[in-house]
Amino acid sequence: MVALLIKLKLRLLRNGLRNNTAQVVMLVLGVVFALYLAAGGVALLVSLRWAPVDTATNVLVVGGAVLTLAWAIVFRCLAFGVDENPRPQQVRPVARDQPAAGTRPARWSAWSGCPGWPPP
């Protein structure tokens, strides 16, 4: 399942970048910047090897907290409303029995405690 989702995500990325050189350039710059930040993080962790244990512990705890807060705040602000498909979602008519049929296996697995039992 994970392999399928990764394959679909990569296909979306490839199709999105197909005819847009500006997006390809920005993607490459983003990857280079991410590798630069990762190398800096690894260098920091290696340099903490020779620091006293208390100092290394404090740096790791505070650094982890700052990274978590930065991810929670900055990422949410920058990625709010971002969608790979800029067209509005199309509303499709759904028959009344379709959602009920789709939730039936979930109800059965919750009832039995075993995923997919009883078989449909």
N, C-alpha and C positions, 0 to 999 in steps of 0.2 A: 504494500500500500504506500509506504514512504517513497519507494523508488518511482512509483507511478506519479505521485504528487510532484516529486522533483523533476521528473521528465516533463510533466505538463507545465511547470513553472519555467523551465528552461526553454520550452517551445514558445511560451508567451513572450519571454525576453527576446528570443531570436526573431520572432515575427515583429515585435515592436521596434527592433533596431534595424530591420531589413533595409529601409531606404532613408534613414536619418543619420547622416554622418555626425551631426552635432551631438546627438545622444550617444553615439559610439565613443566619441572623443571624451565626453563627460564621464562615461562609464569607465574608460581606461584611466582617466585622471583620478576618479574615485577609488579604483582598485589600488593604484599606486600610492595614494594618500593613506588608505587603510593599511597597506603593507608597511609604510613608513611608521604609522602609529603602533602597529604590532611590534615592529623591531625596537621601537623606543620602549615599549612595555617590557619586552624581553630583556633589554639592556638594564632597565631599572630593577627587575627581579634578580638578575645576575649580580648587579652591584650590591643588592641587599644581602648577598651571601656573606660579605665580609663585615656587615654592620652588626652591632650587638643585637641580641635576640629581642629585647624590649623595643628597640627602635624599629627593627624590621616588622615586628608584630603591629606596632602602632601605624607604620606607613601602610602596611597591607590593609588594615581595617579601615583606616580613613580613606585610602585610595579606592577600596571597593565600595564604600558608602558613597563617595563622590561620583564614581562611575555609574552606580545604580540610580542615584538621583538625576544625574545628567541624562541618562537614558530615559528615565520616566518623564522628565519634564521636557527636554529638548526634542526628543524623538516624537513625542505626542504633539508638540506644537508644529513641528515641521511636516509631519506626515498626516495631519488631520485633513480628511476629505480627499486624499490621494487615491486615485483609482487608475488601473491600467487601461480601462476602457472609458474614454471620456464621454461616450454617448450615454444618454440616460437609459436606465434599465427599462426594457420593454415589458409591459404587463401582458401576461398571457392568461387566457381563461382556463380555469382549473375546475374540473367536475368535482362534485361534493364527495364522491367516493374515493378519489385519488389520494387525498391526504390520509384518510382513514386506512386505506390499504397499505400505505407506506409506513404508518406507525404500528401496524399490527405485529411485525416481528420484534419491534422494540418492547412492546408490552409483554410478549411471550417470553423474551429473554429475561426481562425484569421479574416476571412471575416465577420462573423456574430457577433463576440464579445462574443459569448456564447460557452463554451467548448462542443464539441460533437454535434454541430448543423450545418448544417442539418445532420441527420443520414446517414450513408453510404449506 
